[in-house]
Amino acid sequence: MIRRMIRLYGTWSAEYGLIRTHVLIFCSILEKSHKSLIGLTHRVSMDPSARIYSRFNLHLYDIVVLVVSNAWAWRCSTTSTLLPFFHKNLGESAHLDVGVGTGYYPAKSVHPFSKTGNVTLVDLNEATLSTATSRLRHAGYKGTIDEVQHNVFQPLPESLRGRFDSVSLFYLLHCLPGRMEDKGPKVLANLADALRPDGVLYGATILGRGPGVSHNWFGRRLMGLYNKKGIFGNADDTLDELKRALEGCFEEVEVKLVGVVALFEARRPKMK
Ligand SMILES: C[S@@+](CC[C@H](N)C(=O)[O-])C[C@H]1O[C@@H](n2cnc3c(N)ncnc32)[C@H](O)[C@@H]1O
């Protein structure tokens, strides 16, 4: 009996050790690719939250974030939670996607976009804008696509104000530097300006801590690494602070937690 238990323990610890080793290798590849990227792009003045998305890293993004991290670190499935949530709120005639990454969500929305005449993409990083545009085009979207290189901490250009039925910001807020109580109200107020009066702003963000937010071992490793490098700025982001920031800008707010990810919808922007 004791021998069997020792053998079982041996097998378990070997398997656990193997998983741990794979995760550590994965983290160190990310760390190395970030270091080489800083070396290559040190002249570009961009926050690390946007600078990390070089064309090379965008090739890895879907597998690293949308497949591996969403399933095992953040426990919020891309295909069964985030993509249906993206589809649910899409507006009829014009949609604005902010913080576009590889353009996965718009490109997977060509059918729901069939009546949407315009999709506008806003991002600080030019590489993400061109990647997302060509992906959306290749997926078969027939309407107009506008690219706007813009920092969400700045007010939107006049041409984008009051135009959109829906504004999405998926995995943007947790990348931005600063506490939610500072960055949230600024960024949400800027983006609320893009909405028509009956429009909806919605999105998803990874939380750092607080009631209901419990990171697993893999999540804690990634959170530590990304926050140290400035790729994330969410160590202190809580659900309450997110809700407060949304309620400061909108009359109607809904927020729910899946894994460690907050999904939010906000309607009826408050007058400034
Ligand atoms: C984690 S990616 C999210 C990509 C995509 N929405 C998704 O969920 O897969 C964050 C995106 O936000 C952009 N970004 C970061 N900081 C920004 C800023 N200050 N203004 C505008 N875009 C920013 C990055 O360039 C990147 O494309």
The ligand as an SDF file (V2000), in Angstrom:
LIG
                    3D

 27 29  0  0  0  0  0  0  0  0999 V2000
   -4.3900   43.1390  -25.1670 C   0  0  0  0  0  0  0  0  0  0  0  0
   -4.6090   43.9690  -26.7030 S   0  0  0  0  0  0  0  0  0  0  0  0
   -6.3420   43.6670  -26.9750 C   0  0  0  0  0  0  0  0  0  0  0  0
   -6.6120   43.1920  -28.3700 C   0  0  0  0  0  0  0  0  0  0  0  0
   -8.0390   42.7380  -28.6580 C   0  0  0  0  0  0  0  0  0  0  0  0
   -9.0300   43.7350  -28.3450 N   0  0  0  0  0  0  0  0  0  0  0  0
   -8.3400   41.4550  -27.9250 C   0  0  0  0  0  0  0  0  0  0  0  0
   -9.1410   41.4760  -26.9770 O   0  0  0  0  0  0  0  0  0  0  0  0
   -7.7950   40.4210  -28.3050 O   0  0  0  0  0  0  0  0  0  0  0  0
   -4.5770   45.6740  -26.2250 C   0  0  0  0  0  0  0  0  0  0  0  0
   -4.6090   46.6360  -27.3940 C   0  0  0  0  0  0  0  0  0  0  0  0
   -4.7170   47.9700  -26.8680 O   0  0  0  0  0  0  0  0  0  0  0  0
   -3.8140   48.8290  -27.5560 C   0  0  0  0  0  0  0  0  0  0  0  0
   -3.4480   49.9410  -26.6610 N   0  0  0  0  0  0  0  0  0  0  0  0
   -2.6730   49.8900  -25.5530 C   0  0  0  0  0  0  0  0  0  0  0  0
   -2.5640   51.0990  -24.9830 N   0  0  0  0  0  0  0  0  0  0  0  0
   -3.3140   51.9490  -25.7480 C   0  0  0  0  0  0  0  0  0  0  0  0
   -3.6090   53.3380  -25.6710 C   0  0  0  0  0  0  0  0  0  0  0  0
   -3.1180   54.0960  -24.6870 N   0  0  0  0  0  0  0  0  0  0  0  0
   -4.4160   53.8830  -26.6180 N   0  0  0  0  0  0  0  0  0  0  0  0
   -4.9220   53.1090  -27.6240 C   0  0  0  0  0  0  0  0  0  0  0  0
   -4.6730   51.7940  -27.7470 N   0  0  0  0  0  0  0  0  0  0  0  0
   -3.8790   51.2120  -26.8200 C   0  0  0  0  0  0  0  0  0  0  0  0
   -2.6410   47.9290  -27.9250 C   0  0  0  0  0  0  0  0  0  0  0  0
   -1.8730   48.4550  -28.9760 O   0  0  0  0  0  0  0  0  0  0  0  0
   -3.3700   46.6250  -28.2730 C   0  0  0  0  0  0  0  0  0  0  0  0
   -3.7440   46.5970  -29.6220 O   0  0  0  0  0  0  0  0  0  0  0  0
  1  2  1  0
  2  3  1  0
  2 10  1  0
  3  4  1  0
  4  5  1  0
  5  6  1  0
  5  7  1  0
  7  8  2  0
  7  9  1  0
 10 11  1  0
 11 12  1  0
 11 26  1  0
 12 13  1  0
 13 14  1  0
 13 24  1  0
 14 15  1  0
 14 23  1  0
 15 16  2  0
 16 17  1  0
 17 18  1  0
 17 23  2  0
 18 19  1  0
 18 20  2  0
 20 21  1  0
 21 22  2  0
 22 23  1  0
 24 25  1  0
 24 26  1  0
 26 27  1  0
M  CHG  2   2   1   9  -1
M  END
$$$$
